[in-house]
Amino acid sequence: MTPLFPGGVAVSGLRVYDWEGDDAHRGGSPHLHTASSEGYVVTAGSGEVHTVSAAGREVHRLEPGAVVWFSPGTVHRLVNEGDLEILVVMQNTGLPEAGDAVLTFPADVLDDPQAYASAASLPSEGSEDERGAAARARRDLALRGYRELLDDLEARGPIALTELHARAARLVQPRVARWQRLWSATVEAETARTRDQLARLAGGMPGLMADARVTSAAPHEEPRRFGMCGRLQTWEWPAPEV
């Protein structure tokens, strides 16, 4: 079996959008993850990540060498002050790509699965300019919902975030059975292998070391795809059977 990336995580290279929003900030689409933690290792440029969590609203500086991570349910928005590039580390390889991320669209869109799917999807064909325009329109709609969330937080307090979490949970619920199979075939299996290896080592046996190997991942061809927060460099990962 081809080994997964350590810890059953995935990494991607992110060049954060420099598109200006109507609040004069440049950057990507605010969103949250329903099951996965996310980490940033800043490699170039400067900016901020604006977050909304149980701790309230916060702003975290991003400069080369900075490391920031956050748990599921944290609303986050990347702001690009100049050439911001990040190595993104995602927990639960495969889950974010399977829909774990929920954009902060207005409530009426989040409450309508078909409307959400239409607003969140990008065209698979068309020119770079056409796909970029669609990604920017998606970002702008997420920003509109994000501003509504901030206003609601100001007016009603933490209940606004609680209601967003409930909407996100309802939205992803139909996908969770597949996520459970995917997680069992990747992260849970990796954890079980480590548990079994520790048991072998405790008995003085080499165990998995007899099957030691090196794996590399081929990068997807340019151009980088349009992600939620910027242009993504991704790699081919081992695909589990689920």
Buried (B, 14 or more C-beta within 10 A) or exposed (E): EEBBBEBBBBBBBBBBBBBEBEEEBBBBBBBBBBBBBBBBBBBEBBBBBBBBBEEEEBEBEBEEEBEBEBEBBBBBBBBBBEEBBBBBBBBBBBBBBBBBBBBBBBBEBBEBBEBBEEBBEBEEEEEEEEBBBBBBEBBEBBBBBBBBBBEBBEEEEEEBBEBBBEBBEEBBEEBBEBBBEBBEBBBEBBEEBEEEBEEEEEEEEEBBEEEEEEEEBEEBEEEBBBBBBBBBBBBEBEEBEB
